[in-house]
């Protein structure tokens, strides 16, 4: 799906414009004039239309007239997993967007696609993180207690309809 952005001039006497590519922005920005015939130099870039994940990415990216071109490139090149990693790293873990944009995969963030921390506890037990547990004892495991313990290091978020447990590195 295409992404539509809007360039809103800071000059209240000028009209903004919609665009989908950096080339469209350049052409339309060059033509933008205030009611007094002065060229418009500063715009607020707003996300107007696109996929939910791209909207969340735009918010984390804090798009502006300097970085929107890199944002548009990222939404074309990155997989949804990479977009989610960026959104969590910047929005939840405090990483700087400019640093993460170069290589989101290098960020130390653990992601698990579960609905809640109890599911994460069950997954960890199934994966053997607590050692070998005999099948007959699995019925006695208090997954709620494990989930409470996990909540010290892990948190939950929802991005574009996906629930994710994450831990910042």
VENNORKA-V761033 format. One record per residue. N is the residue number from 1. RES is the residue in three letters. NEAR is the number of other C-alpha atoms within 12 Angstrom. Layout:
BEGIN
n = [N/N]
res = [RES/RES]
near = [NEAR/NEAR]
END
This chain:
BEGIN
n = [1/2/3/4/5/6/7/8/9/10/11/12/13/14/15/16/17/18/19/20/21/22/23/24/25/26/27/28/29/30/31/32/33/34/35/36/37/38/39/40/41/42/43/44/45/46/47/48/49/50/51/52/53/54/55/56/57/58/59/60/61/62/63/64/65/66/67/68/69/70/71/72/73/74/75/76/77/78/79/80/81/82/83/84/85/86/87/88/89/90/91/92/93/94/95/96/97/98/99/100/101/102/103/104/105/106/107/108/109/110/111/112/113/114/115/116/117/118/119/120/121/122/123/124/125/126/127/128/129/130/131/132/133/134/135/136/137/138/139/140/141/142/143/144/145/146/147/148/149/150/151/152/153/154/155/156/157/158/159/160/161/162/163/164/165/166/167/168/169]
res = [UNK/UNK/UNK/UNK/UNK/UNK/UNK/UNK/UNK/UNK/UNK/UNK/UNK/UNK/UNK/UNK/UNK/UNK/UNK/UNK/UNK/UNK/UNK/UNK/UNK/UNK/UNK/UNK/UNK/UNK/UNK/UNK/UNK/UNK/UNK/UNK/UNK/UNK/UNK/UNK/UNK/UNK/UNK/UNK/UNK/UNK/UNK/UNK/UNK/UNK/UNK/UNK/UNK/UNK/UNK/UNK/UNK/UNK/UNK/UNK/UNK/UNK/UNK/UNK/UNK/UNK/UNK/UNK/UNK/UNK/UNK/UNK/UNK/UNK/UNK/UNK/UNK/UNK/UNK/UNK/UNK/UNK/UNK/UNK/UNK/UNK/UNK/UNK/UNK/UNK/UNK/UNK/UNK/UNK/UNK/UNK/UNK/UNK/UNK/UNK/UNK/UNK/UNK/UNK/UNK/UNK/UNK/UNK/UNK/UNK/UNK/UNK/UNK/UNK/UNK/UNK/UNK/UNK/UNK/UNK/UNK/UNK/UNK/UNK/UNK/UNK/UNK/UNK/UNK/UNK/UNK/UNK/UNK/UNK/UNK/UNK/UNK/UNK/UNK/UNK/UNK/UNK/UNK/UNK/UNK/UNK/UNK/UNK/UNK/UNK/UNK/UNK/UNK/UNK/UNK/UNK/UNK/UNK/UNK/UNK/UNK/UNK/UNK/UNK/UNK/UNK/UNK/UNK/UNK]
near = [13/18/30/27/33/29/36/29/28/20/22/16/17/24/25/29/28/28/28/30/24/26/14/19/28/23/15/26/30/19/19/29/24/21/14/12/13/14/21/28/23/23/32/27/33/28/34/23/20/22/22/23/33/39/29/32/39/39/26/32/39/27/29/25/28/21/20/36/26/25/37/34/21/28/34/20/15/24/18/23/26/28/37/42/41/46/40/42/36/30/27/27/26/20/25/22/31/22/17/28/34/18/19/28/23/17/28/21/32/26/31/27/24/24/22/28/33/26/26/35/30/26/22/22/25/19/13/14/14/16/11/14/17/14/11/9/11/17/12/12/20/17/23/18/18/25/26/19/17/24/20/15/19/29/31/30/28/25/31/20/15/21/22/30/34/34/26/24/17]
END
